Amino acid sequence: MLTISSLDATDIALLKLLQVDASQTHKELSFKLRKSVATVHERTRRLKEQGYIKGVVAILDRKKIDRSLIAFSQVLLSDHAAETLGGFEQEVAKFPEVMECFQMTGAFDFILRIATPDMDAYHDFYRHKLAILPNIKTVESFFVLSQTKSDTAYPL
């Protein structure tokens, strides 16, 4: 398994730059890294092939696309059988409102990050999608009032 220790300083610097702005051209990156365009191209290709770079996306302003309400919902299932856990994960992954789903330790089994236009849309999602899934014992939701920080770049 490849890890961060498998990378050299140039690979790490390239990943840092791409995490901040992946729209930079190979020419721009090569200037910043003081490497040839061919080197940057080859390293980027290799980092993608090795799975360090999982994809390249645009990060949208959620308010401008009518996803102003963010909820974090903690879900407790009725049992912890592999079939129950896997079934929940498969079903919740189908919901476009669910942006992230993490299996957790502690008092709840999963935490979901849910994005909807408003409280009415969240209520509809909860009543007609989430609450009808089998094996849910408890759902406890928390709503975001404001956002101080939202990073997508990991420190390297």
Salt bridges, closest charged atoms under 4 A:
ASP8 OD1 - ARG43 NH1 2.85
ASP11 OD1 - ARG43 NH1 2.81
ASP11 OD1 - ARG46 NH2 2.87
GLU42 OE2 - ARG45 NH2 2.06
GLU49 OE2 - ARG45 NH1 2.40
GLU91 OE2 - LYS94 NZ 2.99
GLU97 OE2 - LYS129 NZ 2.82
GLU100 OE1 - ARG113 NE 2.78
ASP109 OD1 - HIS80 NE2 2.57
ASP124 OD1 - HIS128 NE2 3.50
ASP151 OD2 - LYS149 NZ 3.61
